[in-house]
């Protein structure tokens, strides 16, 4: 299955604040006041955890729907352990309201289809290059 590349952009607003634009959505990103930010938005690392938890939530819901598994509720929590300038560990806790006999298979299947966790598990190549683009 081929999916078109996705592009998200960030525009610096001064200090440690920027706005991230994804499609027609704009998200504020900032650092906490105690480290020099204004606290007007989540930190970039929190957005990474948000990507993990939201993608895994949707993967579980998708697999459950395809398998006819009724979910009374679904909550996914992603926790990152800092180690210098990176996370050394990511933990995902899933509270899925379904029959315990199918829960483990449901989570295994969700792990196979979750784009974000699959990307982290098998990192893509990463390049950084200077670019000049006019401000919109």
N, C-alpha and C positions, 0 to 999 in steps of 0.2 A: 504494500500500500504506500503510495507516494503522497506526501503531504507538502504543500507549499511552504517555503521558509517563512518564518515569523520574524518581524522586526519590532522592537520596542525602543523608544528613545527617552533620554533624560535630559532636562534642561536645568542647569545650575541657577539658583536664585540667590546666591550669596551664602556666606557662612558654611554650614553643613546641610543646607536644604536644597532640594531639587524637586521638580515635578517630573513624574514618569508618565509618558503617554503610550497607551496600548489601545489600538483601534480608536474608538471615540471616548475612551475612559482616561481620566487624568487622576493620578494618585500622588499625594504629597509624600515625600520621603525626607527624613530628618534624623538627627541624632538626639539623644536625651540632653536635657539642660546640663546635667552634671558632667558631660564630656564636651560641652561647648556648642551644642545644638540649641534649637528652640523648642524641641519636643512637639512640633506641629504635625508629625507623621511618624509612621513606623520606621525602624531602622532597616537598612538593606538586608541585614541578616534575618530580621523578622519577616521580610518579604520572601526570603528563601524558604523559611519554615512555613510561611503561608502557602507557597507554591506546593511544597511537599504535602501538607495536610489537606489542602483543597483538592489536589489532583488525586490523592489516595482516596479521599471521600467519594469523589465522582467515579473512580475506578470500582470501588466496592459497590456503589449503587448500580453501576452499569452491569457488573457481573451478576448481582442479585436479580436484577430485572430480567436479564437473559436466561437465567436458570429458574425463574419463577419462585425465587425465595422472597418471602415477605419480610420486610424490615419494619419493626415498630419504631426504631430510632437508629441513628447513626451519628457517631461523634468520633473524630480523628484528631489526635493531639500529636504534634511534632515537637520534639525537644532537641536542641543542639547543645553540645558541650564544647565550650570555647577552649582552644589550645593555641595561644598566640593569635596570629591574624587569620585564623580559620577555625572551622568546626572539626574536631577530631572524631566526633561520633554524632550520629543522628538516630534518634529513637522515635518510633511511631507506635502509638498506643491506639487501638481501635476498639471502641465500644459499639458493637453491632447487635441490635436487638433482633436476633433470629435464633432458630433452634441450634443449641450448642453442637449438635452432631454434624452440622454443615459449616460451622463457622471457620474452622481451619482451612478447609478446601476453598471457601469463599475468599479468604485473605490471600491464599497462595495464587489464586486466579487473578485477583486484583493486582498483586505485585507484578504479574506478567504483563498487564496492560497499562499500568501507570507510567505515563511518559516521563514525569519528573523523577520518580525514583529510579527508573531504568536509565535515565541520563546520568544521574549521580552514581549509580552502580557501575556504569560503563562510560566514563567521561569522554566527551567529544574532544576533538582537537580544539585548541583555543589560540586565537591570534589577536594581537593588538596592533592597530595601524593608525597612523595619523590620517585624519580626513578633514576636509573643509566643506562645510555645508552652510548655506545662508540661513539666518534665523527666519522662522516663519512670520 
